[in-house]
Amino acid sequence: MSTVVVAGEMNVDLILTGIDGLPAFGTEQLARGASQVPGSSSMICALGLARLGDTVRFIGRAGDDERGRYCAAALRDAGVDTRGVIIDPAHETGLTVALSGASDRALVTFPGAIAELRGADVSDDMLQGATHLHVSSYYLQEKLQGDLGSLCTRAHAAGLTVSLDPGFDPRAAWDAGLRDVLPSVDIFLPNAVEACALAGTDDVEAALRALSGFGPRVVVKHGREGCLALDGEHIVHVPSFAVDAVDTTGAGDNFNAGFLHAWLRGESLVASMRWGAACGALSTRALGGTSAQAGEDEVRAWLGAHA
């Protein structure tokens, strides 16, 4: 199995489910369920990779508080190497409140220590012997943004490939130097909203072509529409898998885990996209992005049954 270094944010997800619509100021709305789970795009992907059997090293910053200890323990309990977790007493651990409805969710995040991770925190020792570096939530990791290009260069020099999931830009600026970083990235994993915003178009296929022009292999996650990527000049579509979804939180991050797990093992583009689609779909069967993560045998069985 591959050894993957995940550099990213650490936070707890507080998920409120059964939300019929977004609340308005001055009103109160009831949720039908609540759960506290390990959160963040980076942690969910790391835990998904570990569940699939990959060796994972996690690098991130957390506060010296209950939430930080909860996150670090969740990673350790899953077998993730947490030597790269930095306890930063000057900042609190991040927190995301996810309002989850039947088909989508809205997030409110307190960044805390999330924005404090720097490229220098990802030491050459942590890259040594690994095969891949994954970075999530570019727009939340403000101090990593300017260091990401040089981090990609160091990772490539150490023999690693690099993937990036940009995440949503809360400021809706959709730049902050990301386009300058894309030529240094091997695999770019935006969702359809992010891809279209970055490319300045409402057409998902046009966004895919535009972003692919910067150099990376681009795979766009498109929710119930599945996912799409360029194979040469031809656009490949892989459909999503139907499950009885309970909560879509973290589905895209689990897609990342499934895709990377297969891709790093030499699977084809389409096969890797199917692994991503399966892991994303199966993760929605329970609250949070980690409660229903599938292992390798379960994903293989699922793909065999849905060939």
ROLOZA-240149 format. One record per atom (N, C-alpha, C): x, y, z. Coordinates in pm, whole numbers, padded with zeros to 5 digits, always signed. Atoms other than C-alpha are relative to their C-alpha. Last residue first. Layout:
N
XYZ;...
***
This chain:
307
-00085-00010+00120;-02004-00335-01252;-00081+00047-00119;+00053-00110+00080;-02223-00257-00951;+00086+00021-00125;+00145+00015+00009;-02180-00580-00754;-00064+00106-00088;+00033+00123+00071;-01810-00589-00827;-00148-00019-00019;-00028-00024+00143;-01775-00223-00730;-00031-00125-00082;+00099-00095+00052;-01948-00291-00399;+00021+00023-00150;+00126+00074+00012;-01737-00601-00328;-00108+00089-00061;-00014+00096+00110;-01418-00410-00402;-00130-00076-00023;+00007-00076+00126;-01535-00124-00181;+00013-00092-00119;+00138-00043+00022;-01613-00362+00106;-00013+00077-00131;+00080+00116+00040;-01276-00534+00075;-00144+00039-00028;-00029+00043+00137;-01090-00202+00073;-00087-00116-00044;-00131+00061+00020;-01255-00064+00384;+00016-00051-00141;-00010+00140+00040;-01554+00168+00378;+00145-00044-00009;-00105+00020+00100;-01602+00490+00572;+00021-00148-00026;+00034+00110+00091;-01936+00484+00755;+00106-00020-00108;+00069+00110-00070;-01856+00694+01064;-00024-00122-00089;-00087+00113-00034;-01591+00910+00897;-00073-00122+00055;-00075+00051+00114;-01763+01193+00708;+00078-00126+00028;-00140-00035+00004;-02031+01260+00961;+00072-00064-00115;-00033-00139-00028;-02362+01091+01027;+00150+00022-00003;+00009-00033-00142;-02411+00755+00860;+00039+00146+00019;+00097+00087-00065;-02466+00607+00512;-00016+00027+00149;+00119-00078-00035;-02298+00901+00337;-00103-00082+00077;-00022-00080-00120;-01954+00737+00342;-00124+00075+00046;+00012+00085-00119;-02068+00468+00099;+00018+00080+00129;+00139+00041-00022;-02129+00727-00173;-00015-00078+00130;+00082-00116-00032;-01789+00894-00147;-00143-00038+00033;-00035-00043-00136;-01603+00564-00128;-00082+00121+00042;+00049+00099-00096;-01789+00432-00434;+00028+00044+00143;+00146-00009-00007;-01739+00749-00638;-00057-00097+00102;+00038-00123-00069;-01368+00757-00555;-00150+00012+00018;-00036+00017-00141;-01321+00391-00647;-00039+00125+00080;+00103+00088-00057;-01514+00458-00969;+00029-00030+00147;+00119-00082-00019;-01285+00755-01045;-00113-00083+00059;-00025-00083-00117;-00982+00532-00989;-00120+00090+00029;+00008+00086-00118;-01121+00273-01231;+00021+00082+00127;+00141+00033-00024;-01185+00545-01490;-00015-00087+00124;+00074-00120-00038;-00831+00686-01459;-00145-00034+00033;+00029-00094+00109;-00671+00343-01466;-00077+00121+00053;+00127+00022+00069;-00539+00175-01152;-00019+00106-00109;-00015+00021+00144;-00168+00208-01073;-00129-00031-00074;-00027+00141+00022;-00181+00161-00695;+00006-00034-00150;-00136+00026-00044;-00149+00534-00642;+00039-00147-00012;-00094-00062+00091;-00459+00588-00852;+00145-00033+00037;-00006+00077+00125;-00667+00341-00653;+00107+00054-00093;-00036+00138-00033;-00595+00487-00308;+00017-00082-00128;-00145+00005-00021;-00599+00840-00452;+00046-00142+00031;-00071-00025+00126;-00950+00797-00595;+00150-00015+00019;+00017+00114+00089;-01086+00637-00280;+00074+00016-00131;-00071+00116-00057;-00939+00898-00048;-00009-00120-00094;-00144-00021+00015;-01049+01189-00269;+00078-00122+00048;-00031+00020+00142;-01402+01048-00289;+00151+00014-00022;-00010+00145+00015;-01393+01030+00090;+00018-00040-00146;-00129+00036-00059;-01318+01402+00093;+00022-00151-00006;-00106-00036+00093;-01605+01465-00147;+00138-00037+00050;+00006+00093+00114;-01848+01270+00072;+00111+00031-00100;-00124+00073+00024;-01733+01459+00383;-00002-00094-00119;-00122-00063-00050;-02080+01563+00498;+00122-00088-00029;-00099-00012+00106;-02342+01399+00275;+00129+00067+00045;-00070-00127-00016;-02556+01273+00563;+00111+00007-00104;+00041-00061-00127;-02808+00988+00579;+00058+00140+00012;-00088-00098-00066;-02786+00865+00223;-00063+00055+00126;+00094-00068-00089;-02971+00550+00122;+00079+00097+00086;+00008+00061-00133;-02726+00467-00155;-00110+00073+00077;+00118-00030-00083;-02714+00532-00529;+00008-00077+00131;+00069+00121-00045;-02369+00529-00687;-00114+00039+00094;-00001+00023-00145;-02244+00829-00884;-00071-00132+00030;+00119-00033-00079;-02182+00813-01256;+00021-00023+00149;+00029+00119-00080;-01837+00825-01419;-00118+00034+00089;+00097-00015-00109;-01798+01076-01702;-00014-00133+00071;+00051+00125-00055;-01488+01088-01922;-00094+00032+00115;+00050-00013-00136;-01419+01398-02132;-00064-00133+00042;+00134+00053-00021;-01207+01322-02439;-00041+00014+00146;+00093-00108+00031;-00908+01539-02530;-00145-00040+00029;-00041-00061+00126;-00661+01309-02358;-00087+00121-00027;-00088+00108+00040;-00867+01149-02084;+00049+00037-00141;-00047+00006+00138;-01020+01456-01923;+00092-00119-00019;-00142-00030+00017;-01213+01413-01601;+00032-00005-00149;-00047-00007+00137;-01570+01386-01477;+00146+00041-00002;-00126-00075+00011;-01752+01290-01160;+00046-00002-00145;-00120+00082+00008;-02096+01164-01058;+00126+00084-00002;-00034+00016+00142;-02404+01371-01141;+00126-00086-00018;+00083+00106+00057;-02532+01314-00787;+00027-00024-00148;+00114+00045-00080;-02244+01522-00658;-00074-00115-00064;+00122-00068+00041;-02024+01663-00934;-00122-00057+00070;+00107+00071-00071;-01667+01590-00829;-00131+00077-00020;+00103-00086-00058;-01424+01726-01089;-00110-00087+00061;+00119+00082-00016;-01105+01531-01159;-00102+00084+00075;+00114-00059-00072;-00819+01740-01295;-00115-00100+00002;+00114+00087+00027;-00482+01586-01389;-00116+00052+00085;+00027+00119-00082;-00256+01886-01348;-00107-00090-00061;-00096+00109-00011;-00111+02112-01618;-00039-00122+00082;-00110-00042-00088;-00269+02457-01617;+00099-00114+00027;-00100-00071+00077;-00479+02359-01920;+00117+00050+00083;-00097+00099+00048;-00661+02106-01705;+00111+00067-00080;-00091+00030-00111;-00824+02402-01530;+00104-00104-00041;-00080-00118-00033;-00974+02530-01855;+00102-00031+00109;-00101-00022+00105;-01087+02189-01977;+00092+00117+00036;-00094+00111+00000;-01262+02106-01650;+00111+00022-00101;-00087-00021-00115;-01421+02451-01633;+00106-00110+00007;-00091-00108+00038;-01559+02406-01985;+00099+00029+00113;-00096+00056+00095;-01704+02072-01879;+00100+00104-00047;-00094+00087-00071;-01862+02227-01571;+00105-00057-00095;-00002+00127+00071;-02022+02515-01763;+00107-00089+00062;+00107+00082-00057;-02106+02809-01535;-00003-00140-00060;+00102+00046+00094;-01774+02976-01611;-00106-00078+00076;+00083-00112+00044;-01504+03176-01435;-00104-00038-00102;-00014-00018+00145;-01250+02892-01420;-00083+00116-00053;-00140-00023+00033;-01203+02910-01043;+00019+00030-00148;-00040-00130-00055;-01576+02953-00979;+00144+00032-00038;+00062-00106+00080;-01663+02668-01216;+00041+00138+00050;-00060-00002+00133;-01414+02432-01054;-00056+00115-00084;-00135-00055-00011;-01524+02522-00701;+00065+00012-00138;+00013-00141-00037;-01892+02465-00774;+00136+00068+00002;+00048-00075+00117;-01819+02141-00961;-00012+00149+00030;+00136+00038+00038;-01602+01994-00687;-00048+00094-00109;+00107-00091-00042;-01228+02039-00697;-00138-00065-00018;+00126+00067-00033;-00972+01755-00706;-00107+00098+00050;+00081-00108-00056;-00644+01857-00873;-00143-00051+00014;+00143+00033+00003;-00389+01580-00931;-00076+00111+00071;+00023+00113+00091;-00022+01637-01021;-00148-00032-00016;+00088+00102-00058;+00018+01985-00873;-00022-00111-00102;-00081+00083-00087;+00311+02213-00959;-00077-00116+00061;-00099+00072+00079;+00132+02365-01261;+00091-00092+00083;+00052+00116+00074;-00163+02437-01026;+00104-00069-00089;-00043+00126-00061;+00033+02661-00788;-00037-00119-00087;-00145+00008+00013;+00011+02982-00994;+00054-00133+00053;-00032+00031+00140;-00362+02925-01039;+00151-00011-00022;+00018+00142+00027;-00395+02909-00660;+00036-00037-00144;-00119+00067+00048;-00238+03250-00607;-00017-00145-00036;-00100+00008-00107;-00512+03394-00388;+00121-00083-00042;-00131-00009+00063;-00764+03313-00665;+00105-00020+00106;-00034+00107+00093;-01125+03234-00599;+00130+00025-00076;-00098-00065+00088;-01224+03564-00433;+00049-00095-00108;+00048-00002+00138;-01546+03421-00285;+00095+00076-00093;-00003-00141+00041;-01430+03512+00068;-00045+00018-00146;+00102-00077-00073;-01540+03174+00204;-00004+00146-00041;-00061-00127-00040;-01340+03000-00074;-00105+00085+00071;+00076-00121+00032;-01463+02641-00090;+00075+00123+00049;+00104-00037-00093;-01220+02352-00091;-00068+00129-00043;-00002-00141-00041;-00905+02355-00301;-00098+00033+00111;+00143-00028+00001;-00843+01979-00308;-00015+00143+00050;+00055-00117-00068;-00477+01933-00400;-00152+00003-00018;+00139-00030+00034;-00274+01630-00502;-00049+00115+00086;+00073-00096-00083;+00103+01585-00512;-00143+00014-00050;+00097-00073+00079;+00335+01309-00636;-00085+00084+00097;+00143+00009-00024;+00630+01218-00418;-00078+00067-00113;+00061+00111+00071;+00988+01144-00522;-00148-00016+00019;-00008+00119-00085;+01169+01359-00267;-00068-00120-00062;-00142+00034-00010;+01233+01627-00531;+00020-00126+00085;-00041+00063+00126;+00860+01619-00607;+00147-00042+00005;+00064+00132+00007;+00779+01685-00241;+00042-00073-00127;-00072+00090-00090;+01031+01968-00220;-00057-00141-00006;-00134+00022+00057;+00885+02134-00531;+00080-00095+00088;+00015+00093+00113;+00532+02088-00400;+00135-00033-00062;+00025+00131-00060;+00636+02253-00072;-00018-00105-00108;-00129+00054-00042;+00789+02541-00269;-00016-00135+00067;-00082+00027+00118;+00458+02599-00448;+00134-00062+00037;+00040+00126+00062;+00257+02559-00128;+00084-00033-00123;-00106+00101-00009;+00444+02818+00076;-00028-00124-00085;-00121-00052+00061;+00232+03120-00017;+00116-00099-00001;+00020-00036+00140;-00089+02931+00050;+00129+00045-00068;-00058+00102+00087;+00026+02763+00371;-00004+00042-00147;-00146-00011-00009;-00030+03075+00581;+00071-00106-00083;-00052-00125+00055;-00392+03104+00462;+00153+00008+00004;-00137+00008-00052;-00497+02745+00513;+00082+00119-00051;+00001-00014-00145;-00871+02804+00474;+00141+00008+00058;+00045-00135-00035;-00849+02873+00101;-00010+00022+00150;-00097-00105+00033;-00634+02569+00026;-00043+00135+00054;+00048-00128-00056;-00874+02332+00199;+00102+00112-00017;+00141-00039+00015;-00692+02006+00128;-00021+00141+00054;+00033-00123-00071;-00331+01900+00068;-00146+00034-00029;+00133-00054+00027;-00222+01548-00031;-00024+00122+00089;+00038-00108-00091;+00141+01438-00058;-00137+00051-00041;+00094-00102+00045;+00228+01104-00221;-00024+00101+00112;+00026+00003+00143;+00480+00821-00219;-00084+00117-00049;+00142-00002+00038;+00639+00852+00123;-00013+00000-00152;+00055+00134+00012;+00995+00742+00204;-00147-00006-00035;-00091+00108+00034;+01103+01083+00332;-00070-00135-00003;+00017+00037+00140;+00823+01338+00327;+00082-00123-00036;+00135+00054+00014;+00801+01354+00707;-00028-00041-00144;+00005+00132-00064;+01180+01390+00729;-00138-00064-00015;-00051+00097+00096;+01170+01674+00475;-00003-00141+00059;-00145+00018+00006;+00955+01864+00721;+00039-00100-00107;-00010+00127+00071;+00599+01976+00660;+00148-00026-00025;+00048+00101-00094;+00584+02249+00925;+00004-00140-00062;-00112+00049-00080;+00803+02459+00696;-00042-00105+00100;-00075+00099+00076;+00511+02485+00453;+00114-00060+00080;-00093-00056+00098;+00309+02663+00716;+00071-00113-00073;-00095+00096+00055;-00001+02570+00920;+00085+00065-00109;-00136-00020-00047;-00155+02869+01101;+00102-00096-00058;-00071-00092+00088;-00488+02905+00917;+00148+00011+00032;-00004+00048+00138;-00636+02594+01075;+00088+00089-00088;-00138+00030+00041;-00538+02702+01428;+00011-00041-00146;-00096+00029-00106;-00876+02866+01489;+00139-00021-00057;-00127+00056+00046;-01081+02845+01170;+00097-00036+00113;-00091-00083-00079;-01434+02880+01312;+00140-00054-00027;-00125+00044-00059;-01636+02720+01032;+00067+00111+00080;-00049-00121-00066;-02000+02747+00924;+00123-00042+00080;-00102+00008-00104;-02097+02482+00671;+00029+00139+00056;-00065-00130-00013;-02407+02428+00459;+00093-00006+00120;-00027-00050-00132;-02523+02085+00346;+00063+00137-00009;-00119-00085-00005;-02679+01909+00052;+00020+00048+00142;-00081+00006+00122;-02939+01656-00058;+00125+00085+00004;+00013+00127+00073;-03146+01557+00246;+00096-00009-00117;+00133+00034+00047;-03027+01840+00469;+00002-00127-00081;+00012+00103+00103;-02713+01883+00677;-00146-00027-00032;+00146+00011+00007;-02624+02197+00870;-00032-00090-00119;+00055+00041+00130;-02255+02149+00945;-00151-00013+00013;+00140+00039-00019;-02099+02340+01234;-00058-00027-00138;+00096-00020+00108;-01723+02342+01188;-00137-00047+00044;+00132+00063-00018;-01476+02391+01473;-00086+00033-00120;+00114-00042+00079;-01106+02475+01466;-00127-00079+00029;+00028+00093+00109;-00864+02407+01748;-00127+00044-00072;+00094+00107-00027;-00786+02717+01953;-00011-00093-00121;+00125+00000+00077;-00474+02922+01896;-00088-00117+00043;+00042-00138+00028;-00167+03031+02095;-00133+00006-00073;+00080-00055-00110;-00129+02685+02252;-00049+00143-00025;-00026-00144+00002;-00022+02539+01915;-00085+00065+00109;+00090-00061-00097;+00006+02161+01936;+00039+00146+00016;-00061-00104-00082;+00178+02048+01617;-00107+00059+00092;+00103-00086-00058;+00068+01720+01457;+00068+00096+00098;-00002-00132+00061;+00358+01584+01251;-00108+00093+00051;-00120-00070-00045;+00417+01288+01481;+00009+00141-00058;+00030-00138-00039;+00055+01192+01418;+00123+00074+00051;-00120-00053-00063;+00108+00867+01221;-00023+00148+00030;-00069-00107+00072;-00243+00743+01141;+00119+00048+00082;-00130+00045+00047;-00346+00406+01288;+00078+00104-00078;+00015+00057+00134;-00716+00487+01314;+00133-00048-00057;+00081+00120-00014;-00689+00538+01692;-00020-00070-00135;-00082+00108-00055;-00405+00781+01629;-00077-00131+00008;-00100+00040+00100;-00619+00997+01400;+00084-00118+00051;+00072+00066+00109;-00915+01003+01639;+00096-00048-00108;+00033+00136-00043;-00682+01077+01931;-00072-00075-00111;-00123+00079+00002;-00534+01378+01752;-00027-00144+00038;-00043+00022+00139;-00880+01516+01677;+00123-00089-00006;+00099+00089+00064;-01011+01470+02033;+00044-00033-00143;-00029+00135-00049;-00694+01621+02180;-00094-00102-00063;-00125+00045+00059;-00739+01927+01960;+00036-00141+00044;+00024+00033+00141;-01105+01961+02053;+00127-00051-00066;+00073+00126+00011;-01026+01937+02425;-00023-00039-00145;+00135-00003-00055;-00762+02209+02411;-00069-00134-00025;-00018+00081-00122;-00397+02275+02337;-00132+00001+00076;-00018-00069-00126;-00486+02401+01991;+00022-00098+00115;+00117+00003-00086;-00432+02204+01674;+00031+00077+00127;-00010-00075-00126;-00192+02236+01384;-00133-00006+00075;+00097-00107-00019;-00150+01986+01102;+00022+00068+00133;-00068-00120-00048;+00065+01711+00957;-00103+00111+00008;+00079-00124-00001;-00075+01361+00916;+00081+00114+00060;-00064-00092-00093;+00121+01055+00805;-00076+00132-00006;+00028-00143+00006;-00087+00781+00643;+00079+00073+00109;-00075-00059-00111;-00007+00420+00554;-00011+00152-00012;-00122-00074+00029;-00279+00296+00320;+00067+00047+00129;-00121+00078-00020;-00522+00023+00422;+00130+00072-00032;-00023+00080+00120;-00854+00154+00293;+00130-00079+00007;+00102+00107+00000;-00944+00271+00645;+00018-00091-00120;-00040+00099-00099;-00615+00464+00654;-00098-00117+00004;-00114+00072+00054;-00705+00639+00329;+00046-00109+00097;+00048+00086+00107;-01046+00731+00467;+00112-00082-00062;+00065+00115-00064;-00894+00860+00790;-00056-00096-00104;-00103+00080-00064;-00659+01084+00593;-00059-00125+00064;-00074+00070+00104;-00941+01206+00368;+00106-00091+00061;+00091+00101+00055;-01160+01287+00669;+00070-00079-00109;+00011+00112-00093;-00868+01459+00843;-00089-00110-00057;-00126+00074-00010;-00786+01677+00543;-00011-00122+00089;-00025+00072+00125;-01141+01783+00462;+00123-00088+00011;-00093-00060+00094;-01202+01878+00821;+00022-00088-00120;+00036-00080+00117;-01392+01687+01086;+00121+00042-00081;-00121-00059+00057;-01375+01414+01349;-00034+00073-00130;-00086+00098+00068;-01730+01366+01478;+00130+00068-00041;-00134-00057+00004;-01984+01536+01707;+00095-00105-00054;-00112+00089-00025;-02343+01435+01628;+00130+00079-00006;-00124-00073-00025;-02687+01592+01616;+00110-00100+00031;-00110+00080-00051;-03026+01481+01487;+00123+00086+00020;+00049+00129-00046;-03371+01607+01395;+00110-00092+00051;-00068+00109+00071;-03274+01972+01375;-00053-00131+00056;-00034+00124-00067;-03513+02247+01485;+00074-00095-00095;+00037+00116+00080;-03518+02604+01359;+00048-00126+00069;-00056+00124-00054;-03516+02931+01547;-00053-00117-00082;+00091+00115-00005;-03567+03274+01396;+00070-00118+00066;+00124-00037-00068;-03413+03620+01435;-00101-00112+00008;-00020-00074-00124;-03144+03552+01178;-00135+00043+00058;-00015-00144+00021;-03262+03301+00920;+00022+00067+00134;+00064-00091-00095;-03215+02925+00934;+00027+00145-00036;-00095-00077-00077;-03128+02732+00618;-00071+00093+00096;-00042-00119+00074;-03389+02482+00515;+00095+00079+00086;+00087-00017+00116;-03540+02151+00618;+00035+00121-00086;+00029-00143+00015;-03253+02054+00848;-00082+00019-00127;+00145-00016+00013;-03270+01684+00928;-00040+00145-00007;+00063+00064+00116;-02916+01682+01056;-00152+00019+00002;+00144-00006-00029;-02701+01899+01281;-00072-00049-00124;+00093+00017+00111;-02335+01803+01253;-00143+00000+00052;+00127+00014-00071;-02071+01936+01490;-00108+00000-00106;+00127-00029+00067;-01747+01872+01304;-00115-00023+00097;+00112+00085-00035;-01421+01896+01499;-00122+00044-00081;+00111-00058-00074;-01116+02053+01343;-00106-00105+00029;+00057+00087-00103;-00775+01981+01203;-00115+00075+00066;+00069-00059-00114;-00654+02138+00880;-00054-00107+00094;+00124-00076+00006;-00401+02012+00637;-00058+00036+00134;-00029-00124-00069;-00096+01822+00530;-00125+00087-00004;+00111-00094+00011;-00167+01460+00440;+00035+00122+00085;-00010-00110-00096;+00140+01246+00375;-00117+00094-00026;+00051-00131+00040;+00052+00923+00194;+00020+00098+00115;-00017-00084-00117;+00240+00594+00215;-00033+00143-00041;-00073-00125+00010;+00102+00362-00050;+00016+00065+00137;+00082-00119+00000;+00000+00000+00000;+00087+00126+00000;
***
